């Protein structure tokens, strides 16, 4: 029996490593597959060069329009899509909504020149994991991609709280039913809703960062989402967590 349990534990550990692509001593050691969607060829070229210098990032496709982005996402299932807003034909918000409807596991970072609240609400309601202002530098973009791939939040805490409160009061849109989360996954989700980084979640729950990543991966899979932002919003709308859970008392 002990040997059977040990073998099962080994299989579970290997499965976690396969899903997360990481070793016990590393946060993430897998290649993050990225789709670039921007109607300016020069912007795509510059962003591609910036990303592909990094060993853990790979551009798997480029799109010059929302329509092309939707097709590429459906065919390639990238981990992250960097989405421009103003593109010919279908714009970034509509393309985000279409991609999320078919590729729930793809997290979308929207490039925006605006940071006003109504605009951001529209982005998040479309299914975006977060937004990046176009004045960010190259290293900030790289770190943002990695952060979302780790299941980190990409909104400032003050803005995150305001948006969570506003969006939680809106009628829920139809969603595929979520599988039941384990008690520990609920614990991770509640702390994630407070905007805490994975390292702090691990500290408070006395877990390894690798285990937190594993729980987040399970949460995303069960809830059919691709990012922490989507998971928290859906959890609020389905009553899985409350607004109180988004406030950090520590």
Secondary structure by P-SEA (a helix, b strand, c coil): caaaaaaaaaaaaaaaaaaccccccccccbbbbbbbbcccaaaaaaaaaaaacccccccccccccaaaaaaaaaaccccccccccccccccaaaaaaaaaaccccbbbbbbcccccaaaaaaaaaacccccccccccaaaaaaaaaaaaaccccccaaaaaaaaaaaaacccccccccccccaaaaaaaaaaaacccaaaaaaaacccaaaaaaaaaaaaaaaccccaaaaaaaaaaacccccccccccc
